[in-house]
Every structure is written in structure tokens, then in C-alpha cells.
Amino acid sequence: MEDRAEGEFPMNVVVRTEDGAVSLLVDEIGDVLEASPDDFEAPPETISGITRELVRGVYKLKGQLLLILDTEKAVETPSYAA
């Protein structure tokens, strides 16, 4: 990923866990989407390694693939931190 432009502020998403709130630094916050449970699919075989462990599944959107992050795994496993 490219460095953030000068003057561009970081964005955070706060996730509540059993141990308290955790803030995730994100590159971008997009629109809120409503997806049908019928459109949920397992992660594709092209996703591998740590990413595969952290992705619960995907939704195929028009021209895009929306990855669903397993937030519990992401915040509980320190080895995933960048």
C-alpha cells in the first residue's frame, strides 16, 4: 500500500470484544452495504496464508469482491499485527 498523503488523517474502526474495545487502523472507510446471506461464499482458493485464516468469507459485488474479516481472530492473535 502507498503511504498516506501528507495531511491525510488515519481512520480507525472500533471493534468491541469480550476484553474491551480494540481500534483497527484502516486505509479507507467505504459505504455501508446491505448484502443478502444467500450471496455469502467461502473464501476463494486464491486467498492463502494468514489472509485466508482471517477472512470468514466473501460477497461478490459488481466488479468487486468484498472480503469479510474475522474480527475476533484479527484482534486476538498478536502475530497478525502489521
ZATI-406350 format. One record per residue: residue in three letters; x, y, z of N, C-alpha, C, O in turn. Coordinates in steps of 0.2 Angstrom, whole numbers, padded with zeros to 4 digits, always signed. Layout:
<rs>
ALAXYZXYZXYZXYZ/...
</rs>
This chain:
<rs>
MET+0004-0006+0000+0000+0000+0000+0004+0006+0000+0010+0006+0003/GLU+0002+0011-0003+0006+0018-0003+0005+0021+0003+0000+0020+0007/ASP+0010+0025+0005+0010+0029+0011+0004+0034+0010+0002+0036+0005/ARG+0001+0036+0016-0004+0041+0016-0002+0048+0014+0004+0049+0016/ALA-0006+0051+0010-0004+0058+0008-0003+0063+0014-0006+0062+0019/GLU+0002+0067+0013+0003+0072+0018-0004+0076+0020-0007+0078+0015/GLY-0005+0077+0026-0012+0080+0028-0018+0075+0028-0023+0077+0031/GLU-0017+0069+0026-0022+0064+0026-0022+0061+0033-0017+0058+0034/PHE-0028+0061+0036-0028+0058+0043-0029+0050+0043-0033+0048+0038/PRO-0027+0046+0048-0028+0039+0048-0036+0038+0050-0039+0043+0053/MET-0038+0033+0048-0045+0031+0050-0045+0025+0055-0041+0020+0054/ASN-0049+0024+0059-0050+0019+0064-0057+0016+0064-0062+0019+0063/VAL-0057+0009+0065-0063+0006+0066-0063+0003+0073-0058-0001+0074/VAL-0068+0004+0077-0068+0001+0084-0072-0005+0084-0078-0005+0082/VAL-0069-0010+0086-0072-0017+0087-0073-0019+0094-0068-0018+0098/ARG-0078-0020+0097-0079-0022+0104-0078-0030+0104-0081-0034+0100/THR-0074-0032+0109-0073-0039+0111-0075-0040+0118-0076-0035+0122/GLU-0074-0046+0120-0075-0048+0127-0070-0045+0132-0072-0043+0137/ASP-0064-0043+0129-0059-0040+0133-0059-0032+0133-0055-0029+0136/GLY-0064-0029+0129-0064-0022+0128-0064-0020+0121-0064-0024+0117/ALA-0064-0014+0120-0064-0011+0113-0057-0011+0110-0052-0010+0114/VAL-0056-0012+0104-0050-0013+0100-0051-0008+0094-0056-0008+0091/SER-0046-0004+0093-0046+0000+0087-0041-0002+0081-0036-0004+0083/LEU-0044-0003+0075-0041-0006+0070-0039+0000+0065-0044+0004+0063/LEU-0033+0001+0063-0031+0006+0058-0033+0004+0051-0031-0001+0049/VAL-0037+0008+0048-0039+0006+0041-0037+0011+0036-0036+0017+0037/ASP-0036+0009+0030-0035+0013+0024-0040+0017+0022-0040+0023+0020/GLU-0046+0015+0022-0052+0018+0020-0058+0015+0023-0059+0009+0024/ILE-0063+0020+0024-0070+0018+0026-0075+0019+0020-0075+0025+0018/GLY-0078+0014+0018-0082+0015+0012-0090+0015+0014-0091+0017+0020/ASP-0094+0014+0010-0101+0014+0011-0103+0008+0015-0100+0003+0015/VAL-0109+0009+0018-0112+0004+0022-0116+0000+0016-0120+0003+0013/LEU-0115-0007+0016-0118-0011+0011-0123-0016+0014-0122-0018+0020/GLU-0128-0017+0011-0133-0022+0013-0132-0028+0009-0134-0028+0003/ALA-0130-0034+0011-0129-0040+0007-0134-0045+0009-0135-0046+0015/SER-0136-0049+0005-0140-0055+0006-0136-0061+0009-0131-0062+0006/PRO-0138-0064+0014-0135-0070+0016-0134-0075+0011-0129-0080+0011/ASP-0138-0075+0006-0138-0080+0001-0132-0079-0004-0130-0084-0007/ASP-0129-0073-0004-0124-0071-0008-0117-0073-0005-0112-0072-0008/PHE-0117-0075+0002-0111-0076+0005-0108-0083+0003-0111-0088+0002/GLU-0101-0082+0002-0097-0088-0001-0091-0089+0003-0089-0085+0007/ALA-0088-0095+0003-0082-0097+0007-0077-0093+0003-0077-0091-0003/PRO-0071-0092+0007-0065-0088+0004-0063-0092-0003-0062-0098-0002/PRO-0061-0089-0008-0059-0092-0014-0052-0095-0013-0048-0093-0008/GLU-0050-0100-0017-0044-0104-0016-0038-0099-0017-0032-0101-0015/THR-0039-0094-0021-0033-0089-0022-0031-0085-0016-0026-0082-0016/ILE-0035-0085-0011-0033-0082-0004-0029-0087+0000-0032-0093+0001/SER-0023-0085+0002-0019-0090+0006-0016-0087+0012-0016-0081+0013/GLY-0012-0091+0015-0008-0089+0021-0012-0086+0027-0018-0088+0028/ILE-0009-0081+0030-0013-0078+0035-0019-0075+0033-0024-0075+0037/THR-0019-0072+0027-0026-0069+0025-0031-0074+0025-0037-0072+0027/ARG-0030-0080+0023-0035-0085+0022-0038-0086+0029-0044-0087+0030/GLU-0034-0086+0034-0036-0088+0041-0040-0082+0044-0044-0083+0048/LEU-0039-0076+0041-0043-0070+0044-0049-0068+0040-0053-0064+0042/VAL-0050-0071+0034-0056-0070+0030-0061-0075+0031-0060-0081+0030/ARG-0067-0073+0034-0073-0078+0035-0076-0080+0029-0078-0086+0028/GLY-0076-0076+0024-0080-0077+0018-0080-0071+0013-0077-0066+0015/VAL-0084-0071+0008-0084-0066+0003-0091-0065+0000-0095-0069+0001/TYR-0092-0059-0002-0098-0057-0006-0095-0055-0013-0091-0050-0013/LYS-0098-0057-0018-0097-0055-0025-0101-0049-0026-0107-0049-0026/LEU-0098-0043-0027-0102-0037-0029-0100-0035-0036-0096-0039-0039/LYS-0104-0031-0039-0102-0029-0046-0095-0026-0047-0093-0021-0045/GLY-0091-0030-0050-0084-0029-0051-0080-0029-0045-0074-0026-0046/GLN-0082-0031-0040-0078-0031-0034-0079-0037-0030-0084-0041-0030/LEU-0074-0039-0025-0075-0044-0021-0074-0041-0014-0069-0038-0012/LEU-0080-0042-0010-0080-0039-0003-0078-0045+0002-0081-0050+0003/LEU-0072-0044+0005-0069-0049+0010-0072-0048+0017-0072-0042+0019/ILE-0074-0053+0020-0077-0052+0027-0072-0054+0032-0070-0060+0032/LEU-0069-0049+0036-0064-0050+0041-0067-0054+0047-0072-0052+0050/ASP-0063-0059+0049-0065-0062+0056-0062-0057+0061-0056-0058+0063/THR-0066-0053+0064-0063-0048+0068-0060-0051+0075-0055-0049+0078/GLU-0064-0056+0077-0061-0060+0083-0054-0062+0082-0050-0062+0087/LYS-0053-0066+0077-0046-0068+0076-0041-0063+0075-0036-0063+0077/ALA-0043-0058+0071-0039-0052+0070-0036-0049+0076-0031-0047+0077/VAL-0041-0048+0081-0039-0044+0087-0036-0049+0092-0033-0046+0097/GLU-0037-0055+0092-0035-0060+0097-0028-0062+0096-0025-0065+0100/THR-0026-0062+0090-0019-0065+0088-0014-0060+0086-0014-0057+0081/PRO-0009-0059+0091-0004-0053+0090+0000-0054+0084+0003-0050+0082/SER+0001-0061+0082+0006-0062+0076+0003-0059+0070+0007-0059+0065/TYR-0004-0057+0069-0007-0055+0063-0005-0047+0063-0007-0044+0058/ALA-0003-0044+0068-0002-0037+0068+0003-0035+0063+0008-0038+0063/ALA+0002-0030+0059+0007-0027+0055+0013-0023+0058+0017-0021+0054/
</rs>
